[in-house]
Amino acid sequence: MNASKPISSLLAIAIGSAVASMSAAPAQAQEAEAADEERATTLAGLVVTAQKREEILQNVPISVTALDQQLIQDTGVRDIKDMQILVPGLTVTSTQNEAITTARIRGIGTVGDNVGLESSVGIVVDGVYRPRNGVGFGDLGELERIEVLKGPQGTVFGKNTSAGVINVITKRPHYQQSAEAEITAGNYNALGVSGSYNDALGDNAAFSIFAAKRKRDGWMDVRRGNGPRTEDKDYDQNFHTLRGKLLLEPSDDLEILFSADFTSREENCCTAVQTTVGATSAILNALAGGQAVAAPGDDPFDRVAYSNRATTQDIKDKGVSAEVNWNTPWFGGATLTSITAHRDWQAINGLDFDFSTADLLYRNADKDESFSGFKTFSQELRLTGSTDRIDWMVGMFYSDEDLRRNETYRIGPHYEPYVSTLVYQLVGQSLAAAGIPLDNPMGLSPAAFLAQVGGTPFGTGFAGFGAHDRYEQNAKSMALFTNNTWHATDALDITVGLRYTREDKELDSQYSNPNGSLACTGALTDQNPANPNRYTNLRAALSSRSSAFAGLPGPVQDAIMASAGPQIAGYMCLPWANVLHNGRATFQESQEKEWSGTLKAAYRWNDSVMTYASFARGYKGGGFNLDRVQSADGDSASGAGIAPVNDTSFGGEFVDSYELGAKTTWADGTLLLNATAFYQEYEDFQLNSFLGTSFVVRSIPKVTSKGLDAELLWQPRAVQGLMLQGGLMYAITKFGNDIPGVDFEERTPLSTSGALYKLPGATMPFAPKWSGSLSATYEWDFSSNLMGRFNIGAKYMGDYNTGSDLDVEKHQDSYTVVNARFGFGASDNSWMVELWGTNLTDTDYVQVGFDAPLQGLFPDPGNPFNTFNAFPGAPRMYGVTLRVRY
């Protein structure tokens, strides 16, 4: 007889009894016992579906953080970004808009500012995989629990789970009529309402519906300059959600669950603050006729942004799914599960690319100009069964994903004088170092320097619609998988899992420059070796601004221009202004066939202690960089240049993960203490970096993450009504020492360091050595009819860097965020009033630091030219919530 099953049952009974003792009111013992019997099945640390079958957490050889419905409610979690306060080792950040959101586990994740890259952390909601992190964020409605699975989970959850999975399970319909409503008010004029209704439709059907509307003013003050932006606040909230479920149970052996949801977000997000202000600010201030960016010394956590263009975002997310579970007569009553889903997600986002009140570069919030959309069909089939000795599962997965992206850049009237003045200063520094100062004997304006180089009238070389690009990608993925546990003895379990994945991708890209890129055209014509009058414009521009240059012999002038000319042309042919992209059309395709799998051994020493060892091979799909990519010679791995890159592909990412873990149960099931030691080695890690003008994707040969992850769940019997949940993670996550490519080469006396020269051997961004979380909940009776509930939760993050290039200016010191909630109401939960606060100590921290576009030009630390920006974390928020239940 298999001993693991009675052990699981005893464990569930012991912990379930502890749960019942926490919340039962003596005067209503019979009703409370029934309610807590249901809660015992969903309490964090009890039942999870980490291996796509319901299992007791303490029997699963995986590092899992499980968050139950009550804890999620107590800590104010409405979407996946909120829940990071409860999970050590998890960070979730947003950048240019809320659609660009990235989750990282143990310091591993994919920078999200390019939808061509898929995530290292998979998001699964009710069994349906979401193609990108940003697609998986929004009001999740009524939740049953959230499971965070750490480490590669590719065997049962598929590709793009090389760092872990966030598995969300929403509440199912039931056969008892019930209704709930909630109204919330808070600072920043926050107002939210939500309601749900559940009822039976006869003896064999039930349904539930949830709706929510939430609004809030922005917490970022915006200085708009001369506009045309009209909104003086940013990071506001305005969204509504509708979710419905229909459960059909025509027989004891068949269950069908239909789900549908729709979410709309129409908000303004996201401006940035200046954390370091460099010399380029003086040029911007002069052009804007006032303060264009923060002044040196301004506190970025005054939360004042500078932006003259709108950051309007319009995000729509909708989908339908059908889950069928049939207890078949096959293989001893195996269960056949089918999950069919179709999802449609789209985002339209305005962008002030220069993050200032100067009018340099921007993107309108129009579908033709700024659009990212996914339409995804997926089908999963699983057959799950068991014998006395083997729990087995076989399955297949198929998805067909269509991705569309429209990306544009509009060039404002301040762009030409800004870039021209900037380039003039840089050229002046270089020539002055060689003893050839730009003394400007004719008093010519630096703002007109590039107009003269390009041979165009001032104000016409850079103007209007600079870039208008279209991307259409189709990805078809098919996988076969199996995951099986052999109960070798009453104490020893061996799990073997294997998955084969095949994926085919095709990308059509079309590029255009509606404004003709006159300045770039002029520069390339003037410097063309085939031009008999080569350097005519450049020679005149330098001679009229430097008496020393004008007096040099012609061959010496030619040598100087041959060196300086390409650099000047490079600034005149930045991606959005590069005429060489105009009219390009490319087609790329890729095919990947990969194996992933796992091997685990778990040994239960007694009813209280289980230890395990595991190995997993994970895989994240390759793809294409959906951006204008250019280099010195048309190879994406080469140095900076203006030659368009046709092959923007990058290969898959792989990880080998090793874990040693222990799951222990103490104090008659009221204390769970689990710990995992891990070592993960990534091969060809996909790094997406913003280098001041565009995003580049680089494959890092080796990344390692190693450390210890510990968690506890405790309901001390000595203090009735108290629940503690916490965790601690120690992790060292580093790049390998050897990374080929000019981007990673450090400065030499005769050359400039590559933009990513700090990476080899360094700690990865968003990878603090220490992080920890702790949540305490206390529930007590005021009287026979009234009860109180208090929760306080905190998340500590050690110091880390927030930039993919590890610039010191993007360093984030350690910090702690604290949330709390106090509620009082009826003992039967018919009503409750809650006072709550998030980031109670108003802790200052940034989500992501980045080079200010066209203002962060040099990789060396402390360069006085550079300006750095950041997207800050949210400030303190507080309010009151009234809940009523029927």
N, C-alpha and C positions, 0 to 999 in steps of 0.2 A: 504493500500500500504506500502511496506517495505521501511522505510526511509534510511536504511543503504546503499542501492545501489546508490541512488542519491548523498548521502554524499560522497561515494567513488569516484563517477564520478567527482564531483566538486573538490575534493581534487586532483585527478589526473590532471585535467585541470589546476588548480592553480599552482601546482608544475611544470607541464610540461611547462607552460608559462615562469616560472622562468628559467628553463633550456634553453629554446630557447633564452632568452635574454642574456644569458652568452656568447654564442659562435657565434651568428649570426654576419656576417660582413655586414655593411650597403649596400655595393655595390653588395652584393650577397644575399639579404634578402630572395628571393623566394627559392633558393636552400638550404640555411641554415635552413629555416623553415621546409622544408621537412626532412632534416637530423635530426634536433632536435626533430621532432615529433616521429621519431623512437627511439632516445636516451631516450626520456621521459619515455618509457616503461621499460627501463633497468637501469635507474639511481638508485644508492644505496639509499634505503629508500622509493622507490616507490612500485614496484611489487615484491612479493616473492612467493615461493611455499612451505612455511614452513609446510602447512597442505595438501600438494600434490594437490593443486588447486591454480590457480593464484588469489592472493588477494593483496589489497593495504596493505602495511606494517602497517600503522596506524590502521588497522582494525583487525590485528592478535594478539590474546592474548598470545603471546610468546615473550620472549626476543631474538631478532634477530639482528645480525650485518650483513648488506647487503653491499657487495662491488661490484661496477659496473665495466664494462670493462675498462673504461678510467682510473679510480683510480687504478685498478690492473696494468695497463700498466705504469702509472706514477710512481708507487712505485717499479717497477721491479719484480713483483710477477710472478714466473714461476711455482712454485709448492706450495704445502700447507705449507711447512716449511717457505717459504718466507713471507707468509701473516700474520704471527703472529705480525708483527710490526703494523698492522692496527686494531688489536682486543685486547682490554684489557681483562685480565682474561684468555687468551689463551697462552700456552707455548708449543713449539714443540722442542724436543731434539733428538739427535742421539748419539749412543754409539759406539759399536765395529765396526759397518759398517753402511752404509746408509740404509740398509734393516731393521736395528733395530732402528726404529723411533717411538716416542711416543708423542701423543697429549694429553694435559690436559686442562680442562676448569674448572674454579673456584677452581683450586688446585686439581681436581680429574682426575686421569688417571691411566693407568696400565703400570708399567715398562716393556719395550718391549724386554728384552734380552731372551725371552723364547716364542717360537711360540705356545706353548701349552696354553698360556693365550690370551684371546681375549680382545679387546679394550673396554674401557669405553666411548670413543668418536668414534662414527661411521663415516666412510668415505663413501659418496655416490657420484658417478660421473655419471651424466646423468641418474639418477634413478637406477643405478646398485650399490649394496652394495659391498664394498671391505672387505675381511675377516679380515685383520689386518691393523694397521696404516701404517706400512712400505710398504705394498702392494699398498697403495693409494698415494704414493709420486713419483713424476716425472714431466717432462715437460707436462703441461696440454694443451698446444696449444692455440688456440684462445678461449678466455673465454667470456661468456656473463655476468656472475656474479658468485659470491661465497656467500653463506649464512651460517653464523655460528649461529646455534640454541643452546641456552644455557639451561641447565637443562635436565631432562629425556625426551626423545622423542620416547619412545618405542611403543606408540599406532600406529603411522603410519609408523615409520621407523624400528621397530622391536627391538629384543634383542641386547645387546651390544651397546646401546646408553644411558646408565644410567647417563652419564655426559653431553651428548650433541651430536650434529651432525654437520659435515662440509659437506654441500650440494653444489656440484660443478655443474654448468650448462655451458656446452661449446656451442660455436656458432653453430647455425643451418644453413643448406644451404638455399639460397634464389634464386629468379628468375632473379636477375640482374647480368650480367657478371662483375666480379671484380677479381683483383689480387693484392696481397701485397707481399712485400719482405723486408727483414731486414738483415743488417749486423752489427755486434757489435765487437769492439775491446777494450781491457782493460788491466790493469796491470796483472801481473802473466801470461803474454802472452795469455790472454783470446781472443778467436776468436769464434764467433757464427754466423751462417747464418740460416735463416728460410724463408719460403715462403708459400703462400697459393693461391689457385685458386678456384673460385666459378663460376658456370654457370648453365644455364637452359638446360634441355633435353626435349625440347618441352614445351607444355603448362601445363603439369601435373607432371613434374619431375625436380629435380635439384640436384646438387651434389657439394661437397666441398672436398678439400684435403689440408692437412697441413703437412709440413716436416720441421725438424729442426736438425741441427748438432751443437754441442757446445763442445769446448775444452778449457782447462785452466791448467796451471801448478799448482802444489801443493803449498800451503802456509805454510806448515810445513816442516822445515829442519829436516832431519833424520840422526843421527849418527849411522852408520851401524856396527861398530866394525869390527869383522872378517867375517861378512856376514853369510850365502851366499846371503843375500838381496843385490840387485843391485841398487834399486831406492833410491835416496837421498832426494826425496820430497814425501810428502803425502798430502792427501786432494785435489788431482787434480780432474779434471772433463773431461770426455770423453763420451758423450752419443749422441745418435740420436733417433729421434722420427718420426713416421709416423702415421697420423690419416686421416681417410676418412669417409664421410657420404653421403648417398644417400636418398633423400626425394622423395617419391611417393605420389601423391594425385589424385587417379583415379576418385574421385568424391568429391563433397563439404562436404560429411559426413565421408570420410575415408582418413586417413593419415597414411603412413607407413614410418618409419625412420630406415634405416640400418646404423650401425656404426661399424667400425673396427679400431683397433689401435695396434701399436707395439712400444716398447721402449727397447733400449739396453744401458746398462751402463757398461763400462769396465774401472774401475778406481782403485786407490789405497787409501784405507781408512779402518781403522782409527787408527792411533797411538795416544798415550796419553802423557801428560807431567806430571812431578812430582811436586806436590804442597807442599808436606812435605816429607823430606828425612830422613829416620830413620837409625838405626844401621845396618840393613840388607844390606845397600848399600856397606859397606866395604867388605862383603863376595862376593857380585856380582862383585865389581871392581877387586878384586884379581883374580877371576876366568876368567873374560873377558880380563885380562891383560891390563886394562886401565879404562877409564870412562865408566861404564856400565849403570848408570843412572845419572840424574842431580846431581850436587854437592849441599850440603846445602847452601842456600843463593842464588842459581841461580834463576833468574826471569822466572817463567813458561811462561810468556807472551812474552819472546823472541821467543817463539814457536819453541823450539828445542826438538825433541823427540829422544829416544834411542830405536833402534829396529834392531835386526840382521836377522829377518825373514820377509818375504813378507806379505803385507796386501792387496793383489790383490782381487778385488771384480768384479764379473760378474753377473749382474742382468738383467733378461729378463722378460718383462711383455707384454702380448698380450691378446687380447680378441675381441669378436664380440658380437653384441647385435641387437635386433630388437624391436622397439617400435611401437605399433599399437594403434591408437586412432580412435574409430568409434563412431560417433554420432548416436546412435541406435534409432529406433522408439519406444523403450520401455520407460515406466515411464516418459512420457513427454519429450523425447529426451535425456535420460541419456547417458553419455559417457562411453564406455567400453575401458579401457586401458590395454594393455598387454605388458609387458617388459620381453623378453627372452634373457638370456645372458649366455655366456660361457667364462671363463677367465682362463688363465694359467700363473702363476707367479713362477719364480724360482730364487734363489740366491745361488751363490757359493762364499765363502769368505775365504781368508787366514787370519790367526791370529797368532800374536806373543803374546802368553798368558801371558808372564812375563813382557812385555813392557820394555825390557832392551836389551843390547847387549850381555848379558850372554845367553847361549843357554840352557834354562830350558825346557820350554814347548811350542809347536807350533802346528799349524794345516795347512796343505797344501791346496792351493786353487784348489782342485780337487773334482769333483762331488762325487766320492766314499768316500771322507773324510769329506767334509764340504758342505752340501746341505740342503736347505729348499725350499719346493715347494708346491704350492697350485694349484689344478685344481677344479674349481667350476662351477657348473651349477645352474642357478637360474631362477625362473619363478614367476612373480607377475601379478596378475589380479586385476583390480579395476573397479567397476561400480560407477560412480559419477553422481549425479543429484541434482535437486533443485526444490522446489515449492515456493510459495510466502512466506512461513513461515519456511521452513526447507531446509538446504543444507546438503545432506547426501552422505555417501560413505561406501561401503562394499567392502571387498577384501580378497584375500588369497595370501600367499607367500610360496614358496617351494625352498629349496636349498639342493644340494648334494655336499659336499666338501670332497676331498681327500687331505690329508696332508702327506707329506713324509719328514723325516729329517734323514740325516746321520751326525753323530757327532763323531769326533775322537780326540785323543790327542797323539802327538808324543813326546817322552821324549828325550831331548838333553843330550850331554855328561856332561854338567855342573850341571844337576839336582841332581845327587847323591851327589857330594861333597858339593853343596849348602845346601840341606836339611840336610845332615849329620852334617855339621858344625853348622847350625842353631839349630838343636835338641840338639847337644852337649852343646851349650851355654845355652839353656833353662834348660836342665837337671842340668847343673853345677850351675845355679842360684838357682834352687830349693834345691839341696843337700847342697849347701853352707849355705843357710838359716837354715838348720838343723844341721850345724856344720860338714858337711862331704864334704870338698872341693875336686874338681877334680884337684889334683896337678900334674897329668900326669907324674909319676916318670920315665916312659919308653920313654917319648917324642913321643908318638904316634900321628899321624895326626888326627885332628878332622874330616877331610873329610872321614876317613875310619871307623868312629864309627858305622854307620848303617850297613856297610858291615860285621862287626864283630857280631853285634846283629842278623843279618839275616843269618849268616853263609854262605855268598856268597863271591866270589872273588871281590875285588874292581872293580867297573866299569861294573859289570854284573847284579847287583840287580835291577837297574832301567835303562832301555835302550830301544830304538827303539819304536815300535808301542805299546803304552800303552793301548789305549781303542779304540774300533771300534764298534759303536752302531748304531742300525737301529730302526726307529720309523715309523709306518704306522697307520694313524688315518683316520677314516671315520666319518663324521658328517652329519646326515640328519635332516633337520629342516623344520617344517611345521607350518604355522600360519594362523589364521583367524582373521580379524580385521574389525572394523567399527569406523567411526568418523563422528559425526553429530552435526550440529549447528541449534538450534531452535531459531528463531527470535521471542522471546516471546512477545515483544512489538516493537514499532518503534525504541526504544533506547536500549533495553535489549536483549542480545544474551546469550544463554546457550549452551555450547558445552559438549558433552558426547562422550568419546572414550573408546573402550575396545579391547583388543587383547589377544588371547589364543595362546600360543606357545608350541609346543612339539618338543623336540630334542633328538635324539638317537646318542650316540657316542660309537665307538669301537676303541680300541688302541692295536696294537700288538707291543711289544718291544723285541728286541734281543740285548744281550750284549756279548761282547767278549773282551779278553785281548790277542792279538796275541803274546806279548812278554812273557806271562806266569806269570808275576808279581812275580819274584823270591824273591825279598826282602820281600814283604808282606807275601808270603808263608813261608819263613824262620822264620819271627817274630812270626806268628801265631803257627807254629809248636813248636817253642821254648817255647811259653807261654801256650801251650795247657795243661789243667789240667790232661788230660789222658796220657801225655808224662811222662814216669818214670824219664827222665832226664830234667825235666822242668827247665827252666831258665839257662841252661848250657851256652848258648851263651851270654845272658845278664849279667850273673854273671861274666863271663870272661871279657866282655867289660868294666864293671864298676870297677872290681878289678884291671885291668891293668892300669886304669886311675885315681884311687883314693886309696892312701895308707890307708886312714882312712876307706874306705869301705871294703877293703881287710882284715882289722884287726877286723871287726865286727863278732860276733857270727853268725852262719848260720841262725837261726830263725829270727834275726834282719835283715840280708840281705834279707831273703825271704819277710819280711814285706815291706821293701823299694821297692823291685822289684814288689810286687803285686800292689803297688801304682803307681810307675813310669812306669812299663811295658806297661799297656794299652795306656798311653799317647804316649809313643815312638812308639808303634805299630800303633797308630792312624796316625802319620805322615808317617809311612811306607806304610800305606794302605789308602792314600787319594784316592778319587773316581777313578781317572784314573789309579791308581796302585793297586787297591783292587782286589785280586784274587777271592774274594767271588762273584764278579759280573760275572766272566768269565763263559760263557755257559748258563747264565740265559736267560729265555724267559718268558715273562709275557703277559697275556691278561686281559684287563680291559674294562668294559663297563658301561655306565651310561644312564639314561633316566630322562629327566626333563619335567614336565608339569606345566607351569606357566601362571598366569594371570597378565597382566599389563593394565593400563588404565589412563584416565584423566577426570577431571571435571573442567570446566571453566565457569565463569560468566563474561561477558563484558558489561559495561554500557557506552553508548555515551551520555555525558551530553549536548553537542552541536556539531557543525561542527568541533570544534577545540580540544575537550578533550574527550578521552576515558580512562576509568579505568577498571581494571580487577583483578579478584582473581582466582587462579587456584590451583588444587591439581593434582599430577601425581605420579603414581606408576611405577617405572622403574625396569628393570631386565637385568642382564648380565650373560651369561651362565657360568656354571662351566666347568671343564675340567681336564686335566692331566698335571702334571709337566713332560715335556720332557727333563729330565736330569737324571744323576745318582744321586739317592737320597739314603742316608744312615744315620743311627742314632744309638743310644745306644742299642735299642732293636728291630729295624725293624718297629717301628711306626714313621711315618713322623713327628709327633708332639713332639717326644722325643728329648732329648739332643744329643750332638755330639757323634758319634760312627762310627763303621765300618760295622754294620749289614745292608745289603741291604734292602731297603724298596720296597715292591711289590705294595702296594696301594699308588699311587702318586696322587690320585684324590683330587679335592677340589670342594666345592659346589658353587652354584650360588651366585651372588651378587645382593642385592636389595636396592632400595632407595625409600623413601617417600619424595616428594618435595612439598613445599608450596610457592606460589608467590603472591605478591601484586604489580601491575604495573600500570603505567600511560603512555599513548601515547598522546602527545600534538602537535598541529600544530599552528604556529604563523606567523605573517607578511605575510598574504595572501598566505600561503603555501610555503614560502621560508625558514622557520625555523622549523625543527622537533626536539623536545626534549622529550626523552623517559627515563623512569627510572623504575627499578624493585627491590623490596626488596624480598629476597629469604631466605628460610631455607630448607636445605636438610639433611636428616638423612639416612646414609647408614648402612646396616646390612650385616655382613659377607663380608666386603670389602676385595678384593683379593690383597694382598701385595706380590710382588716378590722382594726378596732381595738377593744381592750378598754378601756372608759372607767371602770372601777371597779365598775360594776354590770351591764353587759351589753355585747355586741358590736354594733358598728355598722359598716355597709358604706358606703363613700363612693367615688364615681368621681372620680379625679383627672384633670383634663383633659389634663395633659401631664407625662410623666416622660422624662428623657433619660439614656442611659448611653453613655459614650464612653471609649475607652482603647486599650490595646495588650495583646495576649495572646501570650506567647512560650513555646515548649516545646522541649525537646531530649531525644534518646535517643542514648546514646553507649556503644559498646563499644570502648575504646581497645585497639589491637593491641599496644601497648607493655606493657600489663598484662593478660595472659591471665586470663580469668575475671572481669573487672570489668565491671559494667554500671551506668551512671548514667542516671537518668530524672528530669527536673525541669521546672519551669515557673515563670513569673513573670507576674503580671497587674497592670496599672495601669488603674484604672477610676474615672471620676467619674460617679456616678449620683445625679441630683438630681430633686427635685420642681420643677414649673413655678412661676413666681412668682405666677400668678393662679389661686387656687382659690376658687370661690364657696361660700358657705354660712356660717352662723353659727359652725360648729365651727372655722373657720379664721380668724376675726377676732381681732385682737390687742386686748389690754386698752386701754380708753380711761378717762379719769378717772371716767366715770359708769357704766361697765359692766365686767363680768367677761369676761376673754378666753375664747374658745372652747377646748374641750379639745384641739384640734389646731392651735392658732394658730402653733406653731413650724414647721409643715411648709412653707409657701410659700417656695420658693427654697432650701430646705435639702437637705443630703445625706441620701439615703434610709437607713433602718435596714439593718443587715447589709450595708453596702456600703463596706468599707474601700478606701482608695485603692490600697493595695499588699497583695498576697498572693502567696505563693510556696510551692513545694514542691520537695523534693529527696529522691530515694531512691538509695542506693548499695548494690549487691549485689556481693559478692566470693565466688567459688567456687574452691576449690583442692583438691589431692590431698594427704592425709596419707601415703598409701602406695598400693601398687597396688590395694588393696581398700577403702581408707577415704578419704572426702572430707569437706570442711568447707564450710559456707555461712554467710555473714554478711550481714545486711541491716540498714541503718539508714535510717529515713525521717523527715522533719520537715516540718511545715506552719507557715508564718508567716502571721499575720493582723494587718494594721494595725488601728489603733483604729477603732471604729465604735459606733453606738448600737444597742441591742437592742430598743428600744421603738418601736411604730408611731406613737406620739405624740411621740417624740424628747425625752422628759423627760431632763434632764441626769443624774438619778439612775440612769438605765439605760445610761449610757455604759460601754463595755468598752474598757479599754486594750489596746494591741497585745500579742500573746503568741505563743509558739511551742510546739507540741506535738511530742514526739519519741517514736517507736516504734523498737524494735530486736528482732532475732531472730538467734540463733546456733545452728547445727545441725551435727551431725556424724553420719556414718553410712556405710553401704555405698555403694561407687561405683556399683553397679548399682541404687541407690535401693530396695533390698529392705527397708531399715529406716533410720530416722533419728530421732535425739533432738534436740529443739530447746528452747533456753532463750529465753524471750521476755519482753518488757515493753512496755506501752503507757503513754503519757504518763509517760515515764521520769523527767522532771524534776519531776513532780507539779505541773504548772503550774495555777494557779488562774484560772479564767475562768467566765463564765456563758453559758448558751445563750440565755436570754431573760429580760429584766427586765420587771416588770409592776407596775401599781398593786395594792397589797394590797386585795382586795375589801372595800368599806365602810370602808377605812382610808386610801386615797389619794383625796382628795376635791377637790383644787385643782390646776389646771394650772400655777400659778406656781412657779418653781424655789425650793427651799429652804423651802417652807411648813412650819412646825413641826408641823402636824397630820398630815402625810402619812407613811405607811409604805409602803415599796417592797419587793417580794419578787423573787426570781429562781430560775430552775431552773439549778443549777450543772452544769458539765461534770464528767465522771467523773474520779476521782483516778487515781493510779498503780496499775496492775495488772501482775502478773508471774506467771510459772508455767513449766511444762515440758510438752512435748508429745512423745509417742512415736507415730511413724507406721510402719506396716508395709505392704508391698505384695507382691502375688503376680502 
